[in-house]
Amino acid sequence: MFDRRVVVTGTGVLSCIGNDKNTFWNALINGECGIGPITCLDVTNHKTKIAGEVKNFDIEKYMPRKEAKRSDKFCQYAVAAGDEALAEANLPKNFTDSDINGERVGVTVSSGIGGLETTEKQAILIDKRGPLKASPLLIPKLIIDMAAGTLAMRYGAKGPNMAIVTACGTACHSIGEAFWMIKRDDADLMLAGGTESSITNVGIGGFAAMKAMSTLNDDPQHASRPFDKNRDGFVMAEGSGVLVLEELEHAKKRGAEILAEIVGYGATADAYHITSPSPSGEGASRAIREAMRRAKINPEQIGYINAHGTSTPLNDKYETMAIKGALGAYANDVAISSTKGATGHGLGAAGGLETIACIQALRTGIIPPTINYETPDPECDLNYTPNKAIEKDIEYAVNINLGFGGHNGVLLLKKFK
């Protein structure tokens, strides 16, 4: 049963550097940055005043505005990316009246934080005017599982449906668990990934209070600097990355174009600290090794690693150590990059966007760069593909995502042949 192969047949993107997959990818490989001053709220009293906002998003391209008002923005973003992923996979928008059995189609599209904007606004309203003024849509709009529920209702997907929440590892784990659902024959097709919209007073203020965010407000284009010695914190971003995962024979039978194959997945816990990675990155290192074990490959076969690379002092240091611990001497040779220099940190959406970047690297033979890398850090001394994309024909790519609470997720993808 577990020998079922899992392939990717569709991808969808909404991000601060593009509202579709192709625009997103072209921006990445050309070193463009989507970070700028925050425009969606008054940041006068905030320490951090910059973020990676989605631009020119029109929900009426996807649903009537009246319907959109019933959902938080993180769900709306998931719809945009989900629609694009289905279109690329040449699948119907609703499985109810199609040749594909909707009972064999599942959804694991989740969020790290959920409806933060709804929560914040309704909390203020209730505090000012009392609980009887709460919206009847308050709970349905804020709960994290509503992204998966919304997509299931929209597409008639009646298979496994759940929200897997591991902070910034959310999308990576959502894709990994969807991979296993198909392998163990719980579904033939899954929509998987992450979505986030947390650029709010609570989101910005809360992370800033932890001193986790960059305060390079006067130069937002260079504020996210993964692995650079002068990095001073991450830059929050929003968006969504959704993939269509499919059992190989199911995809072949309907003549789908196969974009890549998922061959390994590792999930571990640091069991160490609520925010800091474990010293030496041993938890992430075990996740990388587990993904390689599942894929039955050795380190030298990996051509590219899309690192979590948040631009925080501890993450980048310990992630470097994790890669060394998993790959040994080959860590000095593998091409690595963090695309968060361009996109900022999409939190629960990051793993979806970055897995799509890995797929594109496999398909195009182009490794996207780590932009804003100017001053080498002696503690981060690997090949981070600084500032310019490179051409490299690769067979395997790795995506790493790590979440507060010590959650480590690693996906291993292979060029489909």
KABEL-V454621 format. One line per field, one symbol per residue. ss: DSSP state (2 for helix, 1 for strand, 0 for the rest). psi: psi as a letter, one per 20 degrees, with the letter a starting at -180 (. if undefined). burial: b if it has 24 or more other ideal C-beta (glycine too) atoms within 12 Angstrom, else e. A space follows every 50 residues. Layout:
ss: ???
psi: ???
burial: ???
This chain:
ss: 00000111111111100100222222222000000110000000000001 11000000222000222200002222222222222222000000000000 02221111110000022222222222222022200002222200022222 22222000001000002222222222222222200000111111110000 22222222200010002222220000010000010110111111111222 22200000011111111110000000002222222222222222200022 21111100000022222222222222222222001110022220102222 22222222222222011001000001100100000100011000011111 11100011111111000
psi: hjjpqprpiqqqpprijqkrggggghggijkqpjpaqpiirojgjqgpjq rnqpqkpohiihqqhghhijqrhhhghhgghgggggghilqqipiglrip ohijprpmoaqhhbmhggggghggghhhiqhijqpijgghhhqhihgggg hghhikojbporooolcijghghggghhghhghjkhrhpppqbrqqnknr gggghghhhikiqqkmhimhijhompiqhjqjrrpqrraqopqoqqpghg gghjkqpphrppiqppprqhlgqhhpqqpikhghghhghgghghilrrhi iphqpoqgmijqggghghhghggghhibhihihqpqqojihgiaojdiig hgghhhhgghgghikpoqrorkohoqphinkanjmphpqqppoqhqqppp ppqqikppppqpqqpp.
burial: eeebbbbbbbbbbbbbbbbbbebbbebbbebbbbbbbbebbebeebbbbb bbbbeebebeebbeeeebebbbbbbbbbbbbbbbbbebbebebebeeeeb ebebbbbbbbbbbbbbbbbbbbeeeeeeeeeeeeeeebebbbbbbbbbbb bbbbbbbebbbbbbbbbbbbbbbbbbbbbbbbbeebbbbbbbbbbbbbbb bbbbbbbbeeebbbbbbeebbbbbbbbbebbbbbbbbbbbbbbbbbbbeb beebebebbbbbbbbbbbbbebeebebbebbbbbbbbbbbbbebbebebe bbbbbbbbbbbbbbbbbbbbbbbbbbbeebbeebbbbbbbbbbbbbbbbb bbbbbbbbbbbbbbebbbbbbbbeeeeeebebbbbbbebbebebbbbbbb bbbbbbbbbbbbbbbbe
